[in-house]
């Protein structure tokens, strides 16, 4: 049996023990996981040298492990620790809730230098893709398009209609990679036709509205699915095209048609914008078996207020429970921007949870996305010149000392620990300004670049305190939308 030590400090030990007992040990029965506590209060303030000093003593008293996992917050290169101890030493994640993911992908895949988060998400992408492929074997094939009967995963289509313009939309499609593209319910413009010509990889993966089907065909686009079809219009659609059948006019007749032609018809849920009717519609869809189903989830988002947090997090499990496998996302106004990305993140979370049987709360995937109603642009007075900014390659440490910053959400404080010429001083306050002014009054900084760095970190800490967000020094306060595609991790470029 492989033996793995998980190193931690005195303060974190109870939390690490509880997490490993709850989330790790039940799932890694072939690994002997031992929590090794070293006499350091806060493990995040330790260096590789300190860890080496205490681990040498532990190895004299305990049975030698196969791998030693050191928290990602420990500073320094762990390769020399590995050489000194003669044991494989790897850098673990910075956040406790991602420790389960490290064991899921195999701690032997971690590295003594490279951030664990990068490796974890590389491996998880592979796990998600494999899980999606396995579950897609149960999919219905509608005119060559695979739609899962038991989602997740979902088949996703993005409507080619966006307030930020077609150039933005082209880049967005390149990043998000939707399975299908859907033409909006109006006559295609010349710009839209030009965009479709650029997106040649989507040939044969276009959804078009029935009312403009002739126009779409006349410009050389051959859609794989036709939407907006009523039960009495089914016979008017060419037999080589799949049909997304509306249910709002005659639900009973729509189900009957779908059951008669399951190899060709996708039954659309026609979700109401009124949330009070949502469960009735989903219960109705849940009772229908043996056919592929679709819906427009942003319809509900628009009706409730899509920039409120958690809408899709609640909606997607309900859709999955009703067997709705094709999601058509229409980001037609500001507050719906990036709904597609948010849905793809949640899809990966639910798929990974369903595949591994693990509680989604233990997967450590960031979900929060801030979607503003409006994107503001301010006109500047004409500058005399423009300078392209760049960072200094070398960094000079402040001779007065350094700061460690954290947020105490329970007590409502930002805390900055100074360590330097004037000793170890803890400064705490409710706002960045309070702490900034105190640092200046106490004369704890001597360099402008250090002062600017502290100001930036304190501003992030104040926003984290105000909005209940996680704060880790030297990392982005929120994951970027670009990093969140597929599986997500908190992006970081650590300040030295």
N, C-alpha and C positions, 0 to 999 in steps of 0.2 A: 504494500500500500504506500502510495506517495505521501511524503510528509512535507507540509507547508507551514512555515511560521508567518504569522501576520503581526508585524511590529507596530506598537502603538505607545502612547504616553499615558501618564497617570490620569489626566482629566478625561481623555477620550476612551479609556479602557471600558467603562460600563456600557457606553453606547456601541462600541465595536463588538463587545461580547454579545449584547442583545441582538444586534443585526446579524452576526454570523450564526447565532443559534436559530434565529427565525428564518433567514433567507438563504444561507449558504449551506450549512450542514445537511439539511433535509434533501438537498439536490446534488451533493457531491459525496456520495457514500463511499466512493473508492479513494477518497483523499482524507488524510488525517490532518485536520486544520487545527493549529494551536495558536492561541493569542499570546504573544510575548510582550510583556509590559516592561519598558525600560524606565529608570528613575529620572524622567524628564517630564515636567508638568505639562507643557504644550508641545506636542510632537512637531507641529508646523513651524516652530521656532528652532528646531534642531538642525544640525548640519550633518553631512555624511561622516565627518570625523567623529562627532559625538556618538552617532549610531554605531560606528565601528568599535569604538571604545567599550560600549556596554555589551555589544553582541559577542565580543571575544570572551567576556566573562560568562555569558549565557551558554556558549558552546562548550565551555569547560564543565558545566553542571548538567546540561541536558543532552539528549540524544540528537545527533547531527541531522538536520533536515535535508531534503532534496532542494527546496527553494525557499528563500527568504523574501517576503514581500514587504517593502518599505513604503510608507505613505508618500504620495506624490508631492506633498508640500515640503518634504525634507529637501534642504538646499544642498547643491553640490553634485558631483559626478560619482555615481555609485559603482563604477567599474573597479576602482581601486579597493573598495570595500569587498567586492567579490574576490579579487585577487588575494587580499590579505586573509580572508576567512576560508578560501578554498571551497566555497559553496556558491551556487547560483543565486545572485541577488538581483531582484527586479524592482522597478519603480511602479507602484500601484497608482490608482486614481487619486485625485485631489479631494474628491467628495465621497463620503461614506456610502451613499446610496448607490454608487456605481461599483462598489466592491463585488456585489453579486454578479454584475455583468463581467467583471474580470475573471471570475471563476467559471462563468458560463462559456466564455470563449477559450478558457484554458490559461492559467497563470504562466504556464511555460512559454506562451507566446509573447509575454511582456518583455521589456527591455530595461537595462539599468540606466539608460540615459533618455530615451525617447518617451514623451508623455504617454501615459497609459491610455488616456482618452482617445488619442489618434488610433492606436492599435485596436482598442475595443470597437470603435465604430467602423473601422475597416472590416473586421471580422463579422460584426453584426449585420452589415450590409449583405454579406454572403449568406448568413443564416436566414435573413428575411427573404432574399431572392429564392433560396432553396425551398423555404416554407411556402412561398407564394406558388411556386411551380408545382409542388406536391398537392396543394389544395385546389389548384386550377384544374387538376385532372377530373374533378367532379363538375366542371363547367359545361354549360350548354354552348354549342357553337352555332351562332346565328350569322349565317352568310359569311363565315370565316372569322367572325369576331367572337372571342371567348368571353363569356359572362358567367361569373361564379354563381352557383345556386346557394352555396353556404358561405357567404362572405364573413370576415375578410379572407383574401384580398378583395378589393373592388376593381372593376374596370372603370377608368375615368376618362371623361371627355371634357375638353375646355371649349367654351363658346368663344368664337373669334369676335369679341366685342369688348373693347376696353377703353376707358376714359383717358388713359395715358398715351394712347396713340398706337399705331400699327408697328412702328419701329421698336417701341418698348415691348409690345406684345411678341414680336419675333424673338427678341432676346429672352423673354420670359418663357416661351415655349422651349427654346434651346436649353434652358436650365431645368425646367420642371418635367419635361418629357411626358406629356399626357399620352394616354393610349390612343385616344381618338380626338379629332377636332370637329366641332359642330359649328355650322354656319348659323348666324343669327336669323331671326324670323323677319328678315326684310331682304330686298333685292340686293345682291352683292355689288359693291362698288368696284371701280377699276383698281383702286389701291388694294382692296381685299383680294381680288383675283391675282394681282401681282405678288402679294404675300404668299398665297397658296402655291404659286409657281416656284417660289423660293424653297418652300417646304416640301420638296419632292419626296422625302422619305414617308410622308403621310398620304401618298397616293394609294387609294383603296381603303383609307381609314377616315373617311369624311362622313359626317352626319349632316343631312340637309332637311329643311322644312318642306312639307308637301306643297304648300301654296306657291313656292318658288322653284319647284323641282324642274320644270321645263327650262326656266332661265338658267339654272345651275348646269343642266346638261348641255345647253346651247353654248356655254363657254368652256366646254371640255372637261367638266368635273363630273366624275361618276361616283356618287355616294354609295357607301356600303349599307347605310341605314337611313330610313326616312322617318322623321318625327312629325307630330301633330296630326296623326292619322286617326280618324274616327272609325268606329266599327263598320259603318255603312260605306266607308271609302276604301276598305281593304282591297277589294277587287280591282280598283282603279290603279293600284301600284304594280309596276312591273314585277314579275315573279323572280327576277334575279336580285331583288333588293329586299333586305330585311326591313321590318316595320316596327316602329315604336308606337304602340297603340294607346291612345288616350282613354281614360276611364271616367272622366268627369261627366260626360253626357249620358252614358248608359253603362254603368259598371257591370251589370249582369251580362249584357250582350258582349262587352269587351272581354270578360273572362271566358265566355263560351268560344269566342273567336280564337283567343290565345290557346285554349286547350285543344282546339281542332288543328291548329297550325304551330305547335311548339318549336318546330325547327326553323321557323321564320319570324315569329312574332315575339317582341319584348313588351310585356305589359307595364305601362307607365303608371306610377302611383298617383300622379297628379296631386302632389302635396298641397294642402291649403296654406295660404299665408296666415290664416287665423289659427294660432296654436291650439285653441280649445278643441279644434276638430282633428288635430293631428293623430291622436291615438286611435280614434275611430277608423281613420283611413289605414293606419298601419295594421290594426287588427283585421281589417278586411283583406289586406294583402297577405297577411300571415296565414289566412285560411286557404289561400290558393297555392296549390302544389304542382310541381312538374313543369313550370314555365319560368323563363328568364324575366327579371323585373328591373325596372329603372325608376329614377326620380331626379328631380332638380333640387338638391338640398339647399342651394342658396335662396330658393324661394322662401323657405322657412326663415333663413337668416335675415332676409330683407324684411319680413313681417315682424320679427321680434326685435331686431336692431343688431346687425351683424358685428358691430365693434364691441359688443358686450362679451366678456370672457366666458368660455365654457359651452357656447351654443352647440358647436359641432362635436365637442366632447360628449355631450349628452345625446345628440341626434344620431351619430354614427352607430352606436350600439343598438339603438331602436331600429334603424334601417337594416342592420345586419340581422337582427332577430326576425324581421319580416321577410328576409331573403332577397332584399334589393341589392343586386350586384353591380348595376351600371349607374354611376353617378355623373350627371351632366352639370358642370359648374359654370355659372354665368356671372362674371364679375362686372356687372353693368354700371356700377356707380362707386363713389369713393369709399363708402363704408363696407363694401364687399371686396375691396382690393385684397389680394393674397389669400382669399378663401381657399383657392385650390391648394396652395402650399400648406395651409393649416390642416386641410382634410388629408393630404398625403402624409403628414407627420402622424396624425392620429391613426391612419390606416396601418402604418408601420408599427405603432405601439400596440394596437389590438392584435395584429397578425403575430407579432413576437410573443405577446402574452398567450394567445391561443395555441401557438406552436409549442411553447415551453411549459405551459401550465402554471406560469408564474404570475403572481399578483402584479398588475401594471404599476402599482406604487413602488415596487421594488426594482423597477427597470431603470430608473434614473434618467429618463429621457426628458429633456426640456420641452415644454409644450407652449409656454406663454408667447403670444405674438401680439404686438400692439398695432392695431389697424386704425390709423387716424381717419376721421371723416374727410378732412381736407389736407392737402399738401401745400403749405404756404411758400410763396416766393416773394422776396423783397428786392426792389430795385435799389442799387447803390448809386451814389453820385459817381461820375466817371473818374476812375483813379488816375493819378499821374503815371503810375507804372504798376506792373503785375509781377510778383515774385512767386515762383514755384517752390513750395516748401520742401525741405529735406531734413532728415534727422542726422545728428552727429554719429559717426560710426563708433567712436570711443566714448565711454562714460566716466566722468570723474566723480568719485564719492565725496559727499559733503563731510569735511573734517569735524563738523560739530556733532555728527551722528546720523542715525537712520530712524525711520518710523515704521511700525507695524500698525495697520488700521483694520478695525473690524466693526461690525454692527451688532448691538445687543437689542434684538427685537422685543424681548420680554420686558426689559426696563425702559426701552425707548431712547437709547443712547447710541451715539457714535463714539467709539473709543480709539484713541491714538496712543500707542506705546512708544515713547522716545527712549532710545538707547544710545548713549554717547558720552561726551565729555562731562556733562552735568548729571550723570547717573542714569537711573531708569525711572522715568516719570510717566505715569498714566494720566492722560488728559481725556475727559469725557464731556460731551455736550449734546444738545439737541439738534444743532444745525452745523453746517460746514463753516459758516462765518464765525460762530463762537469758538470753534477749535482753531481755525486759522488765526484769528486775532490773538488768542492765548499763546499760540506758538511764537508769534512775532513778539509779543510782550516779554515772553520768557527768554527770547534770544536763542532759540533752538535750531535756527537755520542760518547758514552763511552764504549759500549759493542761490542765484536766481533760478537756475534750472531745477534745483531740488525743491525750491519753494513752489514753482509752477507745477511740478509733478505732484506734490502733496495737495495742492489746491484741486487738481483734477480728480485725485482719488477721493478727497473729502466730498466733492460734488457728487460723485457716483454713490458714495456711502449715504449721503443725505437722501438722494432719490430712492435708494434701496429701503431706507428707513420709512420714508413717506408712503411708499407703495407696497411694502411687505415683500420686497424682492430679496433674493439671495445675493450677498455681497462677498466676493473673494478678491482680495487685493491683486492688482496687476492682471485682471481679466475683464472682459467686456461685461457690462451690467446685464445686458440681454443678448441672447444668441441672435446673430443676424439672420435675416430671412434666407439668404443664400446658403448659410451653413445648415439651415433647418431642413433642407430638401431631403427626402427619403428618411434617413435617420439623422438625428441631430446631436450636436454637442456644443458646449459653450466654447466659443472661439477665444483664443488668448494669445497675446504676444507679451510675455512677461517683461516688465521693466527691470533692468539690472541696477 
